[in-house]
Amino acid sequence: MKCISVYTSDFELFSDIYEKVLETPLQENEEKQVEGVVVTESGSVPENYLSRMKQRPEVVVMKVKDKDITILQHRDVFEIFIPETENMVH
């Protein structure tokens, strides 16, 4: 899964920029700002990372069912996990 990290603890701000973040083209390990918030393409992460993080009590887990996207919030970061096949360029 591909991971995009959004560095904010403000859920409302995250919600406001979420669609823009998904539309922002990022290369692996590239960092950009979206409306003043730092966003990083963190590359691919193994499935077991997601499973381990979901078990932590301080982690909030959100699902975007129609897109099979998982969002984790912990401390001052939101991590957006997107299945690799969703972003393949043909």
Backbone bond lengths (Angstrom), bond angles and torsions (degrees), N, CA, C in turn:
res aa  C-N    CA-C-N  psi(-1)  N-CA   C-N-CA  omega(-1)  CA-C   N-CA-C  phi
1 M - - - 1.447 - - 1.522 109.37 -
2 K 1.311 115.05 144.39 1.453 121.62 176.71 1.529 108.22 -86.25
3 C 1.322 116.89 141.78 1.465 121.33 -179.23 1.526 110.19 -121.46
4 I 1.330 114.90 129.85 1.461 121.50 172.51 1.521 106.86 -116.12
5 S 1.321 116.21 123.43 1.464 121.53 179.83 1.523 109.36 -97.78
6 V 1.339 115.75 133.53 1.463 122.68 179.16 1.525 106.20 -120.87
7 Y 1.333 116.43 115.64 1.459 120.90 -171.68 1.522 112.53 -91.42
8 T 1.332 114.65 86.24 1.462 122.52 173.30 1.523 107.44 -157.25
9 S 1.312 116.59 152.65 1.472 120.25 174.10 1.527 110.10 -105.13
10 D 1.335 116.61 1.27 1.456 122.84 -176.06 1.529 110.16 -90.95
11 F 1.336 116.56 105.06 1.467 120.93 -176.90 1.527 111.71 -61.68
12 E 1.320 116.90 -40.08 1.465 120.09 -179.46 1.529 111.08 -62.65
13 L 1.322 116.46 -44.43 1.465 120.72 177.61 1.527 110.34 -63.24
14 F 1.335 116.72 -43.56 1.466 120.36 177.52 1.525 110.52 -58.08
15 S 1.328 116.61 -45.61 1.468 120.91 179.38 1.525 111.51 -60.56
16 D 1.333 116.19 -38.60 1.462 120.60 -179.17 1.531 112.38 -66.37
17 I 1.337 117.84 -34.83 1.472 120.37 -175.44 1.529 113.51 -102.82
18 Y 1.327 118.36 -2.37 1.465 122.61 -174.85 1.538 112.74 -51.00
19 E 1.323 117.74 -51.37 1.471 120.78 -178.18 1.531 110.99 -63.71
20 K 1.337 117.12 -39.86 1.470 120.52 178.07 1.517 110.89 -63.02
21 V 1.343 116.31 -39.34 1.467 120.56 179.26 1.529 109.59 -60.99
22 L 1.330 117.12 -45.29 1.457 120.59 -179.53 1.528 112.05 -64.68
23 E 1.334 117.15 -29.99 1.463 121.31 -178.81 1.531 112.97 -86.60
24 T 1.334 117.68 -10.97 1.463 121.59 -177.49 1.529 109.77 -78.50
25 P 1.336 117.42 120.28 1.472 118.94 178.68 1.528 110.16 -71.74
26 L 1.307 116.02 126.02 1.464 121.73 -179.83 1.524 109.73 -131.65
27 Q 1.312 116.14 137.67 1.458 121.26 171.67 1.526 107.55 -87.56
28 E 1.331 117.40 162.17 1.463 120.31 179.88 1.526 109.93 -58.43
29 N 1.323 115.53 134.20 1.468 125.04 -178.50 1.528 113.70 64.59
30 E 1.322 117.96 16.02 1.459 121.46 177.59 1.532 109.34 -86.96
31 E 1.321 114.96 143.64 1.463 121.14 179.74 1.531 109.09 -118.94
32 K 1.333 116.36 133.27 1.462 121.69 176.88 1.518 108.16 -137.24
33 Q 1.337 115.84 170.03 1.450 120.46 173.92 1.519 108.87 -113.65
34 V 1.324 115.31 133.60 1.461 122.14 175.45 1.520 105.78 -119.55
35 E 1.321 115.70 111.85 1.471 122.48 -176.90 1.531 112.10 49.44
36 G 1.333 115.64 43.99 1.458 121.44 176.42 1.514 115.64 83.67
37 V 1.332 117.84 -0.01 1.461 121.74 -179.31 1.530 108.77 -105.82
38 V 1.326 116.52 132.11 1.458 121.16 179.27 1.528 109.53 -73.66
39 V 1.346 114.89 130.32 1.456 122.83 -179.85 1.524 106.82 -127.53
40 T 1.339 116.85 132.48 1.453 121.20 -178.69 1.516 110.67 -128.16
41 E 1.324 116.34 136.24 1.466 122.04 171.09 1.518 105.35 -83.37
42 S 1.315 116.44 108.16 1.463 121.35 -173.32 1.523 113.60 -90.15
43 G 1.316 117.85 4.27 1.458 120.55 177.95 1.513 112.06 82.36
44 S 1.311 115.10 -164.99 1.464 121.13 -178.75 1.517 110.96 -85.18
45 V 1.316 115.38 142.52 1.462 120.74 176.13 1.534 108.31 -124.63
46 P 1.328 117.26 147.26 1.463 119.82 178.60 1.530 111.60 -71.37
47 E 1.319 116.67 152.77 1.476 122.26 179.01 1.529 111.68 -54.36
48 N 1.333 116.81 -37.94 1.465 119.03 -175.72 1.537 111.99 -65.97
49 Y 1.338 118.79 -23.86 1.467 120.64 175.53 1.518 109.75 -62.84
50 L 1.315 115.79 -46.69 1.465 121.31 179.29 1.529 110.47 -61.38
51 S 1.307 117.27 -44.67 1.475 121.83 179.21 1.527 111.39 -61.28
52 R 1.326 116.38 -44.00 1.478 120.11 179.90 1.520 111.41 -65.31
53 M 1.317 116.83 -42.83 1.466 120.33 -178.35 1.523 111.47 -66.34
54 K 1.330 117.58 -36.61 1.468 121.12 179.69 1.527 111.79 -62.76
55 Q 1.313 118.36 -24.93 1.465 122.26 -177.99 1.521 112.99 -81.83
56 R 1.299 118.16 -14.36 1.466 121.27 -178.18 1.532 110.33 -76.23
57 P 1.323 117.49 134.54 1.467 120.55 -177.40 1.530 114.19 -66.68
58 E 1.336 118.19 -25.11 1.469 120.46 -177.63 1.537 112.82 -87.20
59 V 1.330 117.24 2.07 1.458 121.49 -177.52 1.532 110.35 -102.20
60 V 1.339 115.18 128.02 1.464 121.34 175.25 1.525 106.74 -94.47
61 V 1.340 117.20 131.53 1.461 122.35 -178.28 1.523 109.01 -112.37
62 M 1.336 115.76 128.64 1.471 121.57 177.22 1.521 108.30 -127.04
63 K 1.326 116.69 145.08 1.462 122.10 178.80 1.516 109.78 -120.58
64 V 1.325 116.53 137.93 1.456 122.63 171.15 1.528 103.75 -106.66
65 K 1.325 115.56 92.65 1.459 121.07 -169.77 1.518 114.30 -60.75
66 D 1.326 117.95 -42.56 1.464 119.10 -175.67 1.529 113.10 -69.18
67 K 1.338 117.84 -13.78 1.466 121.17 179.29 1.529 112.24 -119.15
68 D 1.331 118.95 1.86 1.467 123.02 -177.93 1.533 111.79 54.75
69 I 1.328 115.56 40.37 1.461 122.35 178.95 1.523 108.38 -105.53
70 T 1.334 116.07 137.63 1.460 121.69 175.39 1.519 107.81 -114.15
71 I 1.330 115.98 137.38 1.465 121.56 178.18 1.522 107.72 -122.14
72 L 1.317 115.99 128.58 1.463 121.40 174.97 1.528 107.97 -111.21
73 Q 1.329 116.04 137.50 1.462 120.23 172.74 1.516 107.90 -119.43
74 H 1.317 115.72 126.35 1.464 121.09 174.15 1.519 108.70 -151.62
75 R 1.301 115.24 138.01 1.456 123.07 -174.36 1.530 109.99 50.50
76 D 1.329 117.55 -123.35 1.465 121.12 -176.06 1.525 112.42 -105.60
77 V 1.318 116.88 33.22 1.463 119.60 -177.79 1.529 111.49 -143.24
78 F 1.313 114.45 142.38 1.467 122.11 169.43 1.521 105.10 -109.59
79 E 1.321 117.42 133.44 1.455 121.21 176.34 1.528 107.65 -114.14
80 I 1.328 116.02 123.31 1.457 121.94 179.91 1.526 107.22 -102.18
81 F 1.333 116.67 119.85 1.463 121.88 -179.90 1.518 109.40 -105.48
82 I 1.323 115.59 120.72 1.461 122.42 -176.57 1.527 108.18 -119.42
83 P 1.336 117.91 129.92 1.470 118.79 176.29 1.528 109.78 -57.90
84 E 1.327 116.48 136.67 1.459 122.13 -176.64 1.518 112.76 -55.24
85 T 1.310 118.51 -37.01 1.470 121.83 -176.58 1.515 112.18 -65.18
86 E 1.339 117.87 -23.10 1.470 120.84 -179.68 1.526 112.36 -69.47
87 N 1.338 118.22 -21.52 1.446 120.64 -174.79 1.517 113.97 -114.25
88 M 1.307 117.68 17.57 1.453 120.68 -179.98 1.531 109.68 -71.06
89 V 1.316 116.53 134.85 1.454 121.43 178.66 1.525 107.72 -96.69
90 H 1.311 116.23 128.50 1.471 119.98 -179.95 1.502 110.33 -110.05
